[in-house]
Each structure stands twice: as C-alpha cells, then as structure tokens.
Amino acid sequence: MNQDLDFLKKIQRKEQSKKRLLIDTSIVSNNAFYNKLTKNDWFNSSKIVASFLSIKSEISTDALNQYLLSLGKILCLPIIENNKEILIFKRYCTGDELKKGKFGVKEPVNSQTYLPDIIFVPCLAFDENGFRLGYGGGYYDKSIANLYSIKHKFISIGLAYEEQKVKNVVHDDLDQKLNYILTEKQLYNIL
C-alpha cells in the first residue's frame, strides 16, 4: 500500500475511534432500527446471515442478532481460522459455546461453516460511496474479495451510527465497497 495512504488511514482511524466513543448509543435500542431491512425482498428471502459480536464502541449487535434468529435466519459469526487472512462464517445459536479468538473476539466452537447471503460489517466510519473504515486488518475486505472471486452471490451491509458518516473514507484498490450501510436514520443503497 502507498505509505501516504496508509498514514492517512491511520489518522482517520484514530480520529473516528475517538469520535465513536462520544456517540449516544441509546439511539439503537429496539428492533425498529432493523425493521428497515424487512422492506427489502433480498433481506426477506435470505436464509444465511453473517453478523458479528460487537467489541469496543461498535454499534451493539445484540438486538440485531436476536432479531435475525427470531426471523428464522441462520445466524453466522466470523472466525479467523489458523491465522488466515480470510474470514469464515460459523453458525451461532443463542447459548452456544464461544471461545476467544484472535483480537479477543468471541467465536463459535464446533459449528458448521456457511457461505452467507448477507454479511453485516462493522465500521469506524463510512461514506456514501460505500467505502468503510475498519480497524486496519483487512479481514472483511479480503473476505468479500474472496467471495466475489468464487462467484458467491451475497449482499454486504455496513452497520454504523449516522454520526460515523464522513465525506470520504480514505481507501485504496484493496478496499471493497459495500452494497448498503444501515444506520439508525436510514438504509443507504450504494450498489
């Protein structure tokens, strides 16, 4: 990666991490936030949905994950297996055993792997062009690129607070655009 872009990403990541700490998280306290999804045929027809377990000051996915399960969706969580750079997605049901994985993120134990119809992606920041800023490991970008390379059809949705929107996310050719961004205000349709 270009050193200047890498430096700009680090600055934006630091700024957005501080900014996210100041967001009032109570604005996402019920399923009304997620009901925006059910207005879309692609969401209603999807069976396998990859979400995540929130860490740090990420938007909480507790209600989302319960909502997905209540709709009868197969809920999967990302796993970093054998220190590979591509995520795999394993089924998770409420109460299933979890273990600490890389970066301290909890992962399902001994469950089946799936290719998701929808992937929810955490964001430090996003722009209306569909680019997101993550923590810098590139796991989601590499995983999305891999799914495209095997011709798997899926929809990617960034999950963020409206206050995380920026004019432009610093990005390079390896950064993958998302199809949608879901905030408490709206569902941004990107692609």
N, C-alpha and C positions, 0 to 999 in steps of 0.2 A: 504494500500500500504506500502511496505517496506520503512522505513524512509530514508535509504541511497538512494534508487531510487528516492524518492520524492525530496530529496536535490539535486541530480544530475540533475533532470529535471528542477528544479528552476534555477540552474546555467546555463544550456544550454538555457533555455528560455530567461534569461537575456542577455546572450551573443548574441543570434540570433536576439533578438529585436533590439539591438544596431547595429548589422551588417546590418539588413534590412534597417535601416534608411539611410545607406550610398549607397544603390543601386541606379543606374541611372534608374529611372522609365520610361524614354522616349523610352526605348528599346521595349516596348509593346505599340505601338501607332496605330496599324491598325489591320485589320482582318486577315492579313497574319499569325499572331500568332495563330489564332483559326482555320485557314484552314487545319491545320494538322489533325483536328478531322474528317473532311469530307472524308478523305481517308479510313475511317473505317465503315463497314456495320452497326455495332452496334450503331454508332452515327447517321447515316443517318436514320435508322429505329426507333430510339427512338422518342417518342412523347412528353413525360413529363420530363422536365429538371429542377432540383433544382440548383440554383446558390446562390449567396449572394450579398449583397451590401457592398462594401469594407469599412473598417474602418482603422484608424491609418495609418500605412505604408504598408498595404496589397496591393498586386498587384490589380490594378483597374479592376473591373468587368463591368464597364460602356459599353465598346465596346463589350465584350462577351455577355452581356445581350441583347443588341440591335441586335447583330448577331443572337442569338438564336431566338429572336422574328421575325427577317427578314426571317428566315428559316421556320417559321410557327410552331415552337415548343411552347408548353405550358410552360411558364416560371413560376417557383415557387420560393419563398423565405422562409427561415427558420423562424419559430416562436417558442418562448419559451412560452408555454401556461400555465397559472396558476402556474408558478414557478416549473413546472415539469422538469425533467432532460432529457427528450427525445424531440427532435425537431419534429415539424410537418411542413409540407410544403404547403404554400398557394399560389394560383395563383396571379401573378402580371402582369399587362399590363402598358405600359408607361402612366404616368399621373394619375395612381390610387392613392388614398389617402394612405398615410403612417403615422404611429404613432411611437413614440419612445417606444421601448420595453426594456427588461432587458439589461443592459450594454449600453444603449443608441443606440442600433442598430435599424434602422428603419424597420418596419414590415407592411405588407399589412393589411388593415382593411376590414372586412366584405367580404372576398373572400372564394372561395371553397378550400377545402383541397384535396390534391392529394398524391398518392404514386409515387415517381419519378422513371423513367427508368435510369436516370443518376443523380448523386449528385456531384456537384463541391464543394470541401472542401478547406478552407483557410489553409495556412501553415506558420509557423515561420521558419521551417526547414523540410527537408525530406532526406531520404536515399534511395539507390537503392534497398532496401529490401521491400519498400512500406510503411515504417513507417513514420509518420509525427509528428511534434511537434506543438501543438496548444497553446492556452492561459491557459490551465490547468483546464477548467471547465468540460471537458469530454463529452460535449454535442454531438459532432459528433460521438465519439466512441460509446457512449451509444445508439445513434440513429441508427447507422449502425448495431450494435449488435442486436437491436430490430428488424430491418428489416429482418436480417438473421433469427431470431427466429420465425418470422411469415411466413418464406419461400418466401418472396418477392424477385423477381429477379431484380437486378439493378447493375449499374456499378458506382464505386466511383473514382473520379479523383481529385487529389490534384492539386491546382493551385499555382504556385510559380515561382520565378525568379531562373535561373540556379545557381546564386550565393548563394542561400539558401541551396544547397545540402551539406550535411555533410557525413562523413564516416559512422557514426552510430547515429541514434536518440535513446536517452535513452527511453526505453519502458518497459512495464510490460504486464501481461496477459490480461489486460482490453483494451489495445490499439489495435485498429483494423488496419489491413493492408489495403492499398488502391489498387485498380486494376491498376491505371495509375497515373502518375504525368505528368502534362503539364507545360513545361517551354518555354521560348522564343526560346530555342535551339532545343528541341525535346519533343516527347511524350514517356515517359518511360513506357514500358509494364511490369507490375510487376506480376500480377496473370493471 
